[in-house]
Amino acid sequence: MDPLNVTLRDATPADRRWLLDAIAALNDHERTLHDTRLPSRDMAAAYLALLEEKIVTHDGAIMVAERDGELVGYVACRVEHGETPAETGESTRFGYVSDIFVIPSARRRGIAGLLLAEAESRLRRLGVTRLRIGSLALNGAAIEAYRKAGFADYEVLIEKRIGPGRLAACRTEVNGRESSPRAGLGGPRGRVGGVPAMSRDSVLAAPGRRRWPV
């Protein structure tokens, strides 16, 4: 697959079924890395609805990568506003990439970089000067990809289990096979003024755009 032939555009209602499958695939992978993730059948529709709501209220976008009529990836991004008095204004209002996904057959071809570049371009036009993205600590492939795209460590969130949990349940069945929390690493994720508000029904119908290859 030649990334030169990949077109980036805003998601439309016709992409909804594919987006639900992509969200489910992304979550199934993260279930192999951490026991906090729910089965995809229990979360995909609700998660997409939340994304749609967030991009309306936080000047965001869901964009897809398409090649020869086939969807091969997506990214979701928005503007976030923090309220901590300990940080500068440019830090508390920042761009956030909540999701990025590329289908397995299209990975390592520069498509994730294309999607991140488009998210960065969109958010920069809204006046933000910092772009942030998150990853599960065990998702080494994602972290490596983000660093190659220019991201650097900012904060580290450390967890300690202090009560009964569902650690045993983290051994789950994904695609017909039992997986453990330390199974193989897969594709990356992350999970203003002058811009007119969109209704939730119009979120997936914004005009398309095309970006450069990486």
N, C-alpha and C positions, 0 to 999 in steps of 0.2 A: 504494500500500500504506500503510495507516494503522498506525503502530507501536502505537497503542492496542490493536489486535487481535492483537498478537504475544504469544505465551506462551513463557516460558523454562522449561525443565525439564532434569533430568539426562538424559544420553544413556542409551539402553537398547540391548541387543543388536540390536534391530530396526533401529537407526540405523547399524549398522556399514558397510553398503554405501555409504550416503550419505557418511559420514565419510571413507571411503577416497577417494571421488571428490573431496570437498572438499579433503582433504590434497593430492591430486594436482594439483588446480587451483591451489592456493596455491603449491606447489612449482614448477609450470610457469611461473607469473608470476615467481617469484624467479629462475628460470633466465634470464630476460631481463635481470636486473639484475646477476647475478654468476656467474662461471664455476665456483664451488665446488659448485653445486647439481646433484645427480644427476637423470637422467630420472625422472619420476614413477613409471613402471612398475617401477623398481628400488628404490623406497624407501617407497611408501605403506603397505604392510602392516607392514613392519618399524617404521616410524615410529609407527603407531597402537599397535602392541604395546608400544613404549617408553613412549608416553603412558600407556597403561593401567597399566604397571608403576610409573611415577612417581607416579600419583595414589594408588596403594595405599601406597607407601612414604613419600610426602611430603604426606599429608593433602590431596590435591587433588581436582579434579572436572573432568569434561568436560560442558559444558552446551550445549544446542541451542536455537535460536530457531525457533518454529513458527508458521505462520499458515495457517488454513483447511486444516489437514492437510498442509501443505507445509513442509519444512525449508528455512530461508532463511539460517541462520548457525550458527556454533558458537564456543565459547571453551574453552580449557583452562588451568587455573591450579593452582598448588600452593604449598607452603611450602618455601623453600630455606634451607639452613644453610651459611654460610661459616665459614672457620676462620682468617681473618687476625687476628693480634693487634693490628693497627693501627686497627681500627674498633670502634665501640661495639657492644654486644650487640644493640641494636635494628636495627643496620645489617646484622649478619651473619646474623640470622634475619629473612627478609623474604618477602613474597608475590611470586610471579612469574607473569606471564601469558605462557605459552609460545606460544600460538596464538590468533588471532582471525581469523575469516573470515565474510564475508557474500557471498551470490551476487550477481553483477553487477546483476541486475534489481531487487534490493532495497537497493542502496547509497544513501547520502545520505538516509536516511529515519529515522535515529536508532537503528537496530538495533545497530550496533557500540557505541554508547553504552550501550544496555540491557545488552548482554553484559558490557561492562567494569564497569558498576555492580553487576551480580550477582556477578562475580568478586571485586570489592572487598568486597562485603558478606560473602561466604563467608569470605574470608581474614581480614577484620577480626574475625570471631567466634572465630577461632583465636588471637587475641592479637597478630598482627603489626601493626606501625605504619607500615610502608613497603611500597609496591607498585611493582614494577619490570616493565618490558617492553622488548623489544629490537626493532630494525628494521635492515634493510640501509640503508646510507647513501643509496643512490639511490632508496629508496622514499619519496619526498617526501609522497605522499598519506597514507601510514600515519603518518609523523612528525607531519604537520599534525593528523591526527585525534587522536593521542595527546595533543598539547599542548592541544587544545581540551577534552579530557577531564581536564585538570589535571596532566598529567605534565610534568616539566621535565628538562633535561639533567642527567645525573649523572656518567657516565664516557663517555669516547670511546675506542673501540678502533680503532687505526690499523694498517693492514696495508702491508707492503712485500714485493713479490715478489723473492726472492733466488736463484731457480733456475728451471729450465724448468717450465712449468705447462701448463694446458690452455686458455690464453686464446683461442686460435683456436676451440676447441670451444665457446666461449661463444656463438658464432653457431650457434644451434640451431633446430630446427623445432618450433614450438609451435602446436597446432591447425592444422597444415597450412601454416603460414607461417614463413618464416625470420625470426628475431629476433636483435637484437644486444644487447650489455650495456646499452645506453642506450635501449632501447625504452620505450614508454609506461608510465606508472605505473599501478598498479592498486590492488586492495584491500589493507588493512593486515594485517600480521602482527606478531607478536612474534618464530618457529619457535623434632594436638598433644595436646598433652595432652587427655585426656578424649574423644577421637574414636576409636570402635572401628575396628580394622583390617578391611579388606575383602579377600576373596580376589580374585584376578585375574578369575575367572569372574563375580564379582558387580559388577565395577567399573561396567559399563554398565547397571546395574539399580537405581541409587539412586532414592529417591523424588523426584518432580518438585517444582518451585517456580515461582512467577511473580513477576516484578518490575515496577517502575513504568516508564513511558515517559520518554524524555528529549527 
